[in-house]
Amino acid sequence: MKTKLEDTGLEDQPNFDILPRISAERLSTVTSQQQQIPTEFNKVLVIGLGQLGLPVAKYVREIGYDAYGYDISPTAMNIAERASIKKAINFREFDVYILCVSTHKPGDLFSPQIDGLLSVVEKLSFEAKNGALLSIESTIPKGTSKKVFEMLHHRLHVVHAPHRWYAAEEKEHGINQPRVIGGVCDCCLIGGMQFYGGATYRYPSDNNNNNNNNNNNNNNNKMSLGIPMHPVTEIEIAEVTKVIENAHRYLQIAFAEELYLYCQANNINFPELRDALNTKWNVNILEPREGVGGHCLPKDTKMFLQSSKSVRSKIILAATEVDKDYRIYRQTRAQTDLGI
Ligand SMILES: NC(=O)c1ccc[n+]([C@@H]2O[C@H](COP(=O)([O-])OP(=O)(O)OC[C@H]3O[C@@H](n4cnc5c(N)ncnc54)[C@H](O)[C@@H]3O)[C@@H](O)[C@H]2O)c1
């Protein structure tokens, strides 16, 4: 394989494995203290009002919560205010904080960086209300949620509910769609489930009480977002679920690109081959189009590659190489068509 790690830009990324870890002992102490589990939520603040945060804030408002927003960009804030999202003057007195800030380097959409998110958490560590719920909906590298939890000293409950929102199909794949959620402690997860799903969710180990039916009529008719959530026992599973979903999509596109190049080299009609292949019940070859698009797929795929030092996905590294070859092919063909 030609791709070297240094060519992928992976090695200059932060090493999240060295983030302080919460020892099992400390976690159990904190859990046994049984931070009060929030049961009722009224004031909700969405921080980061971009492509994801704005529809999240609108949805929260439509459900009936007292919805506030905050963004460092005055433009984003103005757009949100025009959509009746109230501007938060500070971070005090909210029951829920939803983080939807960007998680890439300021000048490089394809490289992960969580400095902005951590600066928000720093501010929350001083201002946020005791026992409130903090939900990270931004896509984050493995280890981030526990880092956030440590910064807050469990003064807030921390869950990660990564988003699957898809701008091109907002109706089918918008805010309310099946999603994964993890909590740093069990009490965090219970609070998160109450806010998102309204389910009478209890401890993951307590099979008898684990009645996760995501029904708004549960939980004494308390308001919830009514989103079908899939809880996981370790928050790292929620963190890597999101980046692996996108790495999987990257792989599917790269395979289509490779097949396309194969067809060009062997004088085979790609659309006809694709149609023929897709007649089989378990085959779904995509169209390669412009190659791997947007910034989330490359950024999140990098997060996946960075999430393990010992076992790095060879197949994903090969896919990044295929995507490069496909782009070079398209560029060369475009230049030839223009007679350059
Ligand atoms: N857009 C999507 O389709 C989508 C889908 C799933 C997940 N995500 C994830 O959600 C997160 C946000 O993505 P997006 O597409 O909305 O990005 P975006 O760039 O459209 O919006 C991010 C917003 O966060 C604001 N922001 C950045 N730092 C801030 C800070 N310190 N304080 C307050 N506001 C801050 C920015 O001004 C911007 O308005 C990313 O982690 C992304 O990977 C996005």
The ligand as an SDF file (V2000), in Angstrom:
LIG
                    3D

 44 48  0  0  0  0  0  0  0  0999 V2000
  -23.8530   19.4710    9.3680 N   0  0  0  0  0  0  0  0  0  0  0  0
  -24.1240   18.1760    9.4250 C   0  0  0  0  0  0  0  0  0  0  0  0
  -24.7430   17.6160    8.5300 O   0  0  0  0  0  0  0  0  0  0  0  0
  -23.6780   17.3710   10.6070 C   0  0  0  0  0  0  0  0  0  0  0  0
  -24.2330   16.1080   10.8070 C   0  0  0  0  0  0  0  0  0  0  0  0
  -23.8340   15.3660   11.8970 C   0  0  0  0  0  0  0  0  0  0  0  0
  -22.8530   15.8720   12.7480 C   0  0  0  0  0  0  0  0  0  0  0  0
  -22.3120   17.0870   12.5250 N   0  0  0  0  0  0  0  0  0  0  0  0
  -21.2950   17.5900   13.4570 C   0  0  0  0  0  0  0  0  0  0  0  0
  -21.8510   18.6700   14.1890 O   0  0  0  0  0  0  0  0  0  0  0  0
  -20.8280   19.6330   14.5070 C   0  0  0  0  0  0  0  0  0  0  0  0
  -21.2320   20.9860   13.9470 C   0  0  0  0  0  0  0  0  0  0  0  0
  -21.3190   20.8470   12.5390 O   0  0  0  0  0  0  0  0  0  0  0  0
  -22.0010   21.9630   11.6260 P   0  0  0  0  0  0  0  0  0  0  0  0
  -22.1000   21.3610   10.2700 O   0  0  0  0  0  0  0  0  0  0  0  0
  -23.2100   22.5210   12.2640 O   0  0  0  0  0  0  0  0  0  0  0  0
  -20.8480   23.0590   11.6100 O   0  0  0  0  0  0  0  0  0  0  0  0
  -21.0350   24.6070   11.2400 P   0  0  0  0  0  0  0  0  0  0  0  0
  -19.6670   25.0930   10.9180 O   0  0  0  0  0  0  0  0  0  0  0  0
  -22.1300   24.7910   10.2530 O   0  0  0  0  0  0  0  0  0  0  0  0
  -21.5370   25.2520   12.6200 O   0  0  0  0  0  0  0  0  0  0  0  0
  -20.7730   25.2610   13.7600 C   0  0  0  0  0  0  0  0  0  0  0  0
  -21.1320   26.5260   14.5330 C   0  0  0  0  0  0  0  0  0  0  0  0
  -20.4030   26.4970   15.7510 O   0  0  0  0  0  0  0  0  0  0  0  0
  -20.0090   27.8310   16.0410 C   0  0  0  0  0  0  0  0  0  0  0  0
  -18.9040   27.7950   16.9790 N   0  0  0  0  0  0  0  0  0  0  0  0
  -17.6470   27.3360   16.7820 C   0  0  0  0  0  0  0  0  0  0  0  0
  -16.9270   27.4650   17.9050 N   0  0  0  0  0  0  0  0  0  0  0  0
  -17.7590   28.0150   18.8330 C   0  0  0  0  0  0  0  0  0  0  0  0
  -17.5970   28.3950   20.1800 C   0  0  0  0  0  0  0  0  0  0  0  0
  -16.4260   28.2510   20.7910 N   0  0  0  0  0  0  0  0  0  0  0  0
  -18.6630   28.9390   20.8400 N   0  0  0  0  0  0  0  0  0  0  0  0
  -19.8570   29.0970   20.2100 C   0  0  0  0  0  0  0  0  0  0  0  0
  -20.0600   28.7540   18.9210 N   0  0  0  0  0  0  0  0  0  0  0  0
  -19.0230   28.2130   18.2470 C   0  0  0  0  0  0  0  0  0  0  0  0
  -19.6330   28.4030   14.6890 C   0  0  0  0  0  0  0  0  0  0  0  0
  -19.6390   29.8290   14.6910 O   0  0  0  0  0  0  0  0  0  0  0  0
  -20.7280   27.8090   13.7960 C   0  0  0  0  0  0  0  0  0  0  0  0
  -21.8440   28.6630   13.6630 O   0  0  0  0  0  0  0  0  0  0  0  0
  -19.5390   19.0690   13.9310 C   0  0  0  0  0  0  0  0  0  0  0  0
  -18.8790   18.3110   14.9020 O   0  0  0  0  0  0  0  0  0  0  0  0
  -20.0440   18.1400   12.8140 C   0  0  0  0  0  0  0  0  0  0  0  0
  -19.1110   17.1340   12.5150 O   0  0  0  0  0  0  0  0  0  0  0  0
  -22.7070   17.8710   11.4960 C   0  0  0  0  0  0  0  0  0  0  0  0
  1  2  1  0
  2  3  2  0
  2  4  1  0
  4  5  1  0
  4 44  2  0
  5  6  2  0
  6  7  1  0
  7  8  2  0
  8  9  1  0
  8 44  1  0
  9 10  1  0
  9 42  1  0
 10 11  1  0
 11 12  1  0
 11 40  1  0
 12 13  1  0
 13 14  1  0
 14 15  2  0
 14 16  1  0
 14 17  1  0
 17 18  1  0
 18 19  2  0
 18 20  1  0
 18 21  1  0
 21 22  1  0
 22 23  1  0
 23 24  1  0
 23 38  1  0
 24 25  1  0
 25 26  1  0
 25 36  1  0
 26 27  1  0
 26 35  1  0
 27 28  2  0
 28 29  1  0
 29 30  1  0
 29 35  2  0
 30 31  1  0
 30 32  2  0
 32 33  1  0
 33 34  2  0
 34 35  1  0
 36 37  1  0
 36 38  1  0
 38 39  1  0
 40 41  1  0
 40 42  1  0
 42 43  1  0
M  CHG  2   8   1  16  -1
M  END
$$$$
